[in-house]
């Protein structure tokens, strides 16, 4: 039994794919993606720095391949992401003399980017992460160049532009740590304010970058319930469960060669101990049981990466670790206990 079949009456099961996978360079990977998943997200290729690297220069080729791969297997294809503070080149915010753009100029630039990208894949990309990660942990709006130059309404403008470019596409607000009530309150404000203005938002995406402890089931359940109350679907858009100790992102530069790194931060270089795999299986199982309980309000659960080898969590927040956050091992075989726990939840 495959993931997509097991959950087919409940929600899409998606996977974020990298450029190699979008190009179908590796047969094993391509087969696994087709067999197991009915939705795909682009890990990096639709981010501004990749698809629009320089003024007037669009690099559509990888994104075209990504969309083609999804179309071939009739997948629900996701666009990630239109407006974000990260992986966005500096030139976006300045003119040819390197002066910061005015509000009107930046709005124009945002609009033409959204027009170009959304229109190209109109009717093919079915849902867009219009805005990614606009919130601080306390629920206030993050000080990004988008917000500082345009103002708080950059969010609704982006949704308006995306809606105008493809009125049929589902539009999403996407962020991490929405399982924390404070931050979630900010997302609910965004939802309410869009709805008040009649701007369609279909779902909020809780990224779901979890680990073995953080994000209790109670908090995840409260997250689902709060978004139901706010009148939106809640998708889990970047699910992965780190088995490694939490490392301080600020300390990363120093730690890579230290003893601390080898002994404490990267303990499973020789394989995942059965005991840890069991904990991972239980954690995945109980999270999927919760998703199933609320299946009417969840349209999609997407894993952020195909196999452990592909996961960004090998390199974040510390580079070069050996993490095991996904249901597929480095050699594309299934992690038996984990997969069983997930399938049993269906
Ligand atoms: C990550 C990719 O997986 C990495 O390959 C890249 O180097 C950095 O971005 N939140 C998001 C994703 O919305 O776009 C991020 O993806 C992970 C965190």
Boltz pocket constraint, residues with backbone or C-beta under 6 A from the ligand:
constraints:
  - pocket:
      binder: B
      contacts: [[A, 43], [A, 44], [A, 132], [A, 207], [A, 238], [A, 312]]
      max_distance: 6.0
